[in-house]
Amino acid sequence: MVSPELLRRYPFFSGLNTEQLTALAKAADEMTLEAGNTLFREGEDLHSLYLVIEGRVEITMTLPEVGNRLAVQQPDTPTREAVVSVINAGAVVAWSALIPPYVATSGARTASNCRLVALDCRDLRDSFDHDPHFGYLMLVKVAQAARDRIRDLHTEMLGG
């Protein structure tokens, strides 16, 4: 468990009341990882949402090798893992842990030594059943984070 006050400091958790922050804190554990550790891989079942307290996390996707753009869906197509985004302290990764079917749409690994908070979403889903408004607020937070990430990716692609 982490302190509800720790979570309160981060924008992703703004607007949540003390009871909701306490439920999140009870489902959370702090962890420290060295650079190069894999948090999850694309296609894996996700059980945790991660808040980056310190450090950077790379978001990765499996892409076809250059020259095989249209063949990516064939099992024998050569692929490579590409970094598509870097997440800094204060942001969350693995939103898919809150959205059925709870499968990672990308991978993530630590780009530097990191301090993270892992929130067990299996525990949180029970809290959402008892407080649907809490579940709604968390899904709004996920949608806002996804919107912001897409905006940032567009900016990066346009060279901004």
N, C-alpha and C positions, 0 to 999 in steps of 0.2 A: 504494500500500500504506500502511496505517496500522499503528501499533504494536499488537501483541497486548495490551500492558498498558493501552492506551486502552480497548479493548473489555472487558477484565476488570473495569473500574470500574463497569460497568452491569449491573443485575440481570438483564436479558434474557439475558446471556451467562454468568450464574453456573452453576457445575457443569460447565462445559466444561474439558477438560484443555488443557495448553499446546499440544499438537499440533493440536487442534481450533481453538483460538483463533488459532494461526498460519495455518491454512487460511483462516479467516474474514478475517484481516488481509490476506492475499495477494489476496483477492478484493475488497478495500475501497479506496475513494478518499474523501478528505475533500473537501468542497465548501462554498462560502459563497454564499448567495443572498440577494438583497434581498427585502423584503416584496413580495408580489403575484406571485411566480413560481409557475408551475404545475409540480408534480412529475410528475403523471400525471392522466389523465382517466378517468372511469368508462367501462368497456368496452374500454380500451386493453390491449394485451399488456404485461405487467410483466416487467422483467428485473432490477430492483433492489429490495432491501429497504433502508429508510432508518432510521438511528438519528439521533434529534434530539439534538445535543450542546448547542446553544444556540438559543434562540428558540422560536417556536410555529408549528405547522402546523395548518391548518384541513382537516378532512375534509368533503368535499362530496358531495351526491347530487343527481341530477336528479329533480325532483318535478313533478307536474302543477300548473298554475296553480290557484289557489283556485277551487273550483266545478267542477273537472274531475277529481275524485278517481278516478272509475271509468273514465275514458277514457284513462288514462296509457299504455296499451299500443297505442293507435292512433297511426300515424305523424304525423298532422297535429295532434295534441293540443298546445296551448301548454304549455311547461314552463319551469321556473326552476331555477337552481342554488341549493341551500340548504346552509348550514353546519350539519352535524349533530353535530360534535364538534371540540374543539380539543385538540391533542396538545402536551404540554410537553416540555421537555428531559428526556432520560433514557428516553423511550419510543421505540418503533419504529412505522413505518407501512409499508404495502404488503406485508403478510404473504402476500397472494395470489401473490406472486412465488415462493413456495416450494410452492404447492399447485396441481396441475394443475386447470384448463387454463392457469394463469398469466395470468389476466385480472383487471383491476382491478374490484372490486365497488363502488368509490366513487372519488372524485377527491381530490386533495390539492394545496394551495397554501400557500406561506409566508405566515403572518399577520404576521410581523415579520422583521427581518433574521435569518437562520438560518445556523448552522454544522451541517452534516450529515455523516454517513458513509454512503456508498452502497455496499452489498455486492452485487456482481454474482452473482446467483443461478444463472446458467448455469454459472459456474465452480464454484459450491458443489455443484450437483447431481452433478458428476463426483466431488467429494470424498465425497458421500454414497454413491455407488455403491461406492467403495473402503472406506468405513467406515459400514455401515448403522446402527450404534449412534449415530453422529454425526447422521445424518439423522433418526433417531428422536428424539434429544434436541432437535433444532431444531424438529421438528413439535410436540413437547410444549410447547416455549416459545411457539410460535405459538398453540396451543390455550389456554394460560394467558393470553396477552395478549388473545385474543379474549374469553375469559371475563371478564377484568377490564374490558375496554371495554364489554361488554354490561351488567355490573353498574353501571358508572359512568353509562351512558345511562339505565338504570332509575332511578337516584338522581336524575339531572337531570330526568327526566320527572315524577317525584313531587315535585319542588320542593325536593329535599334538597341 
